[in-house]
Amino acid sequence: MRILLTGGAGFIGSACLVALLKRGDDVAVVDAFEDTLYDRHIKEANLRWARQHGRFDFHEVDLRNREAMTAVLRRAQPELVLHLGDVAGVRASIAKATYYLAVNVTGTAQLFELSRAVGVKNYVLASSSSVYGGNTKAPFAEGDPVAHPISPYAASKRAMELMAHADQRIHGGHVTLLRLFTVYGPRQRPEMAFHKFMRLIHSGEAVPMFGDGSTGRDYTFIDDAVAGILAAAQHPDGYRIYNIGGDRVVRLNEAITAIGAVVGRTPQIASRPQQPGDVALTWADLTRARAELGYNPTTALHTGLTAMWRWYSTQTVSAAPSSIDPRGGVQ
């Protein structure tokens, strides 16, 4: 299958890219090396890893660049658009709300418009569990109210869902949105909790614990998340939303202890006040995803953390010059 993958140099995107290459798909990757959360050399390392598994076209393009995206789509002629190329981060979005909306909503709207012009009728988009806001009914089901996001990032993701719904109702085709629940594993972004905690515990520094440690998250191992994303691509059905989670709530203090056990050090804790934009709980109701996609996460927390620690303890992220050909291919 010919696939356009946006955000393909990121954490989740590069893992999807490898899975697609192993499957034999023809993939064109778009990534802007957006640096709100981390430096481009990390994404370049992700692409070098992906290149070990097959060839793909790479285009360093901002989704909002109409001329460049038009050229990419005309060249790629994709049958499926797998759109993972957003600006992520709840806390970072508080200071950059306008930017988050511009990329995550306007950029996505333009992607629909331009890809429709080359005949694309099948889309899979990454949304986020953050759209559930401060919901107290748990687990969170796709039909639950999501009218009160509590961060600009969450608001941008919910606005993207609504815009995608309008586009599908007007123009037809298939649009699948995946509400991803805190994905972790090898190559996780460095500012995300598990990566940060692993680094601090390993170096003997104190781990900042926001609140009393009782907040809970439904953590999803990267392999399970990728399996859900690929399953969604294989089951187009008009406009659908699915939760992609790990099927278990882990409390913050429990997660810190588990990471310490994998690293082999007792964590030191630095208590901090609860941060704006954070929610008390996330928990995915997977009833719909199981029934319609056959999605079934299987990775236990200890297994996933062990794999992540194995990667972390052996990684050597090079600061060498980029291996990306500026003319649009991978060398």
C-alpha positions in Angstrom: 0.0 0.0 0.0 1.2 3.5 -0.7 1.1 5.5 2.5 1.8 9.1 3.5 3.0 9.1 7.1 3.2 12.5 8.8 5.3 12.8 11.9 7.3 9.8 10.8 10.5 10.9 12.6 8.9 11.1 16.0 8.5 8.5 18.7 5.3 6.9 17.7 5.7 7.8 14.0 9.1 6.1 13.6 7.8 2.9 15.3 4.9 2.9 12.9 7.3 3.5 10.0 9.4 0.5 10.9 6.2 -1.7 11.1 5.0 -0.5 7.7 8.4 -1.1 6.1 8.5 -4.6 7.6 5.1 -5.2 6.1 6.3 -4.1 2.7 4.4 -0.9 2.3 5.6 2.0 0.1 5.9 4.9 2.6 6.5 8.6 2.1 7.4 10.3 5.3 6.8 14.0 6.2 8.3 15.6 9.3 9.1 19.2 10.1 11.6 18.4 12.9 9.4 20.5 15.1 11.5 21.4 18.2 9.1 22.5 20.9 9.9 19.5 23.0 13.2 18.1 21.8 16.0 18.6 19.3 16.1 17.4 15.7 19.1 15.1 16.2 16.8 12.7 18.2 14.4 12.5 15.3 17.3 12.0 12.9 18.4 9.1 15.0 14.9 7.6 14.7 15.1 7.9 10.9 18.5 6.2 10.9 17.0 3.3 12.9 14.0 3.1 10.5 16.3 3.1 7.5 17.7 -0.2 8.7 14.4 -1.8 7.9 13.8 -0.6 4.4 13.8 2.4 2.0 11.4 5.3 2.2 11.1 8.8 0.8 11.6 11.5 3.4 10.4 15.1 3.1 11.3 17.8 5.7 8.1 19.9 5.3 5.8 21.8 7.6 2.2 20.7 7.2 1.2 24.3 6.8 3.4 24.8 3.7 0.8 24.4 1.0 3.1 24.4 -2.0 5.5 21.9 -0.5 2.7 19.6 0.8 1.0 19.7 -2.6 4.3 18.5 -4.2 4.8 15.7 -1.7 1.2 14.4 -2.2 1.5 14.5 -6.0 4.7 12.5 -5.8 3.6 10.0 -3.2 0.0 9.4 -4.6 -1.0 7.8 -1.3 -3.9 5.4 -0.8 -3.8 6.1 2.9 -2.8 9.1 5.0 -1.5 8.2 8.4 -1.4 11.5 10.2 0.7 11.5 13.4 2.4 14.8 12.7 1.1 17.1 15.4 2.7 19.4 18.1 2.5 17.4 21.3 2.7 18.2 24.9 0.0 19.4 27.4 2.2 21.6 29.5 4.1 23.2 26.6 0.9 24.1 24.9 -0.1 26.5 27.7 2.5 29.1 26.6 2.0 28.4 22.8 -1.7 28.0 22.4 -2.0 29.8 19.0 0.8 27.7 17.5 -0.7 24.4 18.7 -4.0 25.4 17.1 -2.3 26.5 13.9 -0.5 23.2 13.4 -2.9 20.7 14.9 -6.1 22.1 13.5 -5.3 24.3 10.5 -2.5 22.1 9.3 -4.7 19.0 9.5 -7.6 20.8 7.7 -5.2 21.7 4.8 -3.9 18.1 4.8 -7.4 16.9 4.1 -8.0 19.4 1.4 -4.7 18.7 -0.5 -4.8 14.9 -0.1 -8.4 14.8 -1.3 -7.2 16.5 -4.5 -5.0 13.5 -5.3 -7.8 11.0 -4.5 -7.1 10.0 -0.9 -10.2 8.5 0.8 -8.8 6.8 3.8 -7.3 8.6 6.8 -6.1 7.5 10.2 -5.3 10.4 12.6 -3.7 10.5 16.1 -5.9 12.2 18.7 -5.3 12.0 22.4 -6.8 10.8 25.7 -6.4 14.4 26.8 -9.7 15.3 25.1 -11.5 13.6 28.0 -10.4 16.5 30.2 -11.3 16.1 33.9 -14.0 13.4 33.3 -14.7 11.6 36.5 -16.6 8.7 35.0 -14.1 5.9 34.3 -13.1 4.1 32.2 -13.4 6.7 29.5 -15.5 5.6 26.5 -15.6 7.1 23.1 -19.2 8.3 23.5 -18.5 10.2 26.8 -18.8 14.0 26.8 -15.6 15.7 25.8 -16.7 19.3 25.8 -14.4 20.6 28.5 -10.7 20.2 27.6 -8.4 21.7 30.2 -5.3 22.5 28.1 -4.7 24.1 24.7 -3.2 20.8 23.5 -6.4 19.0 24.4 -8.5 21.7 22.9 -6.6 21.5 19.6 -7.0 17.7 19.5 -10.8 17.9 20.1 -11.1 20.7 17.5 -9.2 18.4 15.1 -11.7 15.7 15.7 -14.6 18.0 15.0 -13.0 19.4 11.9 -12.4 15.8 10.7 -16.0 14.9 11.3 -17.2 17.8 9.3 -14.8 17.0 6.4 -15.9 13.4 6.3 -19.6 14.3 6.4 -19.2 16.7 3.5 -16.7 14.8 1.3 -17.2 11.1 2.3 -14.4 8.6 2.6 -13.1 7.1 5.8 -11.6 9.0 8.8 -10.5 7.1 11.9 -9.3 9.0 15.0 -7.3 7.2 17.7 -7.3 8.6 21.2 -3.9 7.4 22.3 -3.3 6.9 26.1 0.2 7.8 27.3 2.5 5.8 25.0 5.9 4.7 26.4 8.7 2.4 25.4 12.0 2.6 23.5 12.6 6.0 21.8 10.0 7.8 24.0 10.4 11.6 23.9 12.9 12.8 26.5 10.5 15.1 28.2 7.9 12.4 28.8 7.5 11.1 32.3 8.9 7.6 32.0 12.0 8.7 30.0 12.6 11.6 32.4 12.2 9.4 35.5 14.5 6.7 34.1 17.2 9.3 33.4 16.9 10.9 36.8 16.8 7.7 38.8 19.8 6.3 36.8 21.8 9.5 37.6 20.9 9.5 41.2 18.8 12.7 41.0 15.5 13.4 42.6 12.3 12.6 40.7 9.8 15.5 40.7 6.4 14.1 41.8 3.6 16.4 41.1 0.8 16.1 43.6 0.7 13.3 46.2 1.4 10.5 43.7 -2.2 9.3 43.5 -2.9 10.5 39.9 -3.3 7.6 37.6 -2.6 6.9 33.9 -3.4 4.2 31.4 0.1 3.6 30.0 0.3 2.0 26.5 3.5 0.2 25.4 4.6 1.3 21.9 4.2 -2.1 20.3 0.6 -2.2 21.4 0.0 1.3 20.2 1.4 0.5 16.8 -0.7 -2.6 16.6 -3.8 -0.5 17.2 -2.8 2.1 14.7 -2.2 -0.5 11.9 -5.4 -2.3 12.8 -7.3 1.0 12.4 -5.8 1.5 9.0 -7.1 -1.9 7.9 -10.7 -1.3 9.1 -12.0 1.9 7.5 -15.6 2.5 8.4 -16.7 6.1 7.7 -16.0 8.3 10.7 -14.9 6.3 13.8 -13.1 7.1 17.1 -11.2 4.5 19.1 -9.4 4.5 22.4 -5.9 2.9 22.2 -4.8 2.2 25.7 -2.9 -0.3 27.9 -6.0 -1.5 29.8 -4.7 -0.8 33.3 -4.4 2.3 35.5 -1.0 2.8 37.1 -0.7 5.4 39.9 2.2 7.9 39.7 3.9 6.6 42.8 3.5 3.0 41.6 5.1 3.9 38.2 8.1 5.6 39.9 8.7 2.6 42.1 8.4 0.3 39.1 11.0 2.3 37.1 13.3 2.3 40.1 13.1 -1.5 40.2 14.0 -1.8 36.5 16.9 0.6 36.8 18.1 -1.0 40.0 18.0 2.1 42.2 15.7 3.4 44.9 14.1 6.7 43.6 14.6 9.9 45.5 11.4 12.0 45.4 11.0 15.7 45.2 7.4 16.7 45.9 5.9 19.4 43.7 2.4 21.0 43.4 0.0 19.7 40.9 0.6 21.3 37.5 -2.0 23.2 35.4 -3.4 21.2 32.6 -2.8 17.8 34.3 -5.8 15.5 34.9 -6.3 13.2 37.9 -6.9 10.0 35.9 -6.9 8.5 32.4 -8.3 5.1 31.7 -9.3 3.7 28.3 -12.5 1.7 27.8 -11.4 -0.6 25.0 -14.7 -2.3 24.3 -15.1 -0.7 20.9 -11.5 -1.1 19.8 -11.6 -4.8 20.8 -14.9 -5.5 19.0 -14.2 -3.6 15.8 -10.4 -3.6 15.5 -9.4 -6.7 17.3 -7.2 -4.5 19.5 -5.8 -6.3 22.6 -2.8 -4.8 24.4 -0.6 -7.6 25.8 2.4 -5.9 27.3 2.7 -5.8 31.1 4.2 -2.7 32.7 7.3 -4.5 33.9 7.9 -6.0 30.5 7.5 -2.7 28.7 9.8 -0.8 31.2 12.4 -3.6 30.9 12.4 -3.1 27.1 12.6 0.7 27.5 15.5 0.4 30.0 17.4 -2.0 27.7 17.1 0.6 25.0 17.9 3.5 27.2 21.0 1.9 28.8 22.6 1.2 25.4 21.6 4.2 23.4 24.2 6.4 21.7 22.4 9.3 20.1 24.9 10.8 17.7 25.3 14.5 17.2 26.8 13.8 13.8 25.6 15.7 10.7 22.2 14.7 9.5 21.8 11.7 7.2 18.7 13.3 5.6 19.0 14.3 2.0 17.6 17.9 1.7 16.3 17.1 -1.8 13.7 14.8 -0.2 15.1 11.3 0.0 17.0 9.3 2.6 20.6 8.7 1.7 
